[in-house]
Amino acid sequence: MARPSNSFDSVSMTIAVTPQIKMYLEDLTLDGTYGSSPAEAARLLISQAIEAKMKDGLLTRRKFMIQDGEVMALPLPA
């Protein structure tokens, strides 16, 4: 199943992982379920972890908008 297109541009960031973690990420890409590269598998896992933290109440879902070409987070409710 294809994922919906992202409304916002992606930004690159660099993370360091152990060789063991990289191997697990490579394993996740073998059947294509988690993408075709370790970086894509990491992105999907991070997205799933953030969604889980929102579900658990540890993070509040934010609303975003684009203003002057920049992504801006709307204020969190009080």
C-alpha positions in Angstrom: 0.0 0.0 0.0 1.5 3.3 -1.0 1.8 6.0 1.7 0.0 9.3 1.1 2.1 12.2 -0.2 3.7 14.5 2.3 2.3 18.0 2.4 5.7 19.4 3.6 9.1 19.1 2.1 11.6 16.8 3.8 14.6 18.0 5.6 17.8 16.0 5.9 19.4 15.2 9.2 22.3 12.9 10.1 22.1 10.3 12.8 24.8 7.9 13.9 23.9 4.3 14.6 25.9 1.3 15.6 26.8 -1.3 12.9 24.3 -3.7 14.6 21.4 -1.2 14.2 22.4 -0.6 10.6 22.2 -4.3 10.0 18.7 -4.5 11.5 17.6 -1.6 9.3 19.0 -3.4 6.3 17.1 -6.5 7.4 13.8 -4.5 7.5 14.3 -3.5 3.8 14.6 -7.1 2.5 10.9 -7.4 1.7 10.3 -3.7 0.9 7.9 -3.2 3.8 10.1 -0.6 5.4 11.4 0.9 2.2 14.4 0.2 0.1 17.2 1.6 2.2 18.3 1.7 5.8 17.7 5.4 5.9 14.1 4.9 4.7 13.6 2.2 7.3 14.9 4.5 10.0 12.5 7.3 8.8 9.5 5.0 9.0 10.5 3.6 12.4 11.0 7.2 13.8 7.6 8.2 12.4 5.9 5.1 14.0 7.6 5.8 17.4 6.4 9.4 17.4 2.9 8.3 16.5 3.1 5.8 19.4 4.2 8.5 21.8 1.3 10.7 20.8 -1.1 7.8 21.3 0.5 7.2 24.8 0.0 10.9 25.6 3.7 11.6 25.9 3.6 14.0 22.9 0.9 16.4 21.9 -0.1 16.3 18.2 0.9 19.7 16.7 -0.7 21.5 13.8 1.6 23.1 11.2 1.3 25.7 8.5 3.6 27.1 5.8 4.3 30.8 6.2 6.7 32.6 3.8 8.0 29.2 2.6 8.8 28.0 6.2 7.1 25.3 8.3 5.7 26.9 11.4 4.2 25.1 14.3 1.0 26.6 15.6 0.9 27.2 19.4 0.0 24.1 21.5 -3.3 24.4 23.3 -3.0 25.5 26.9 
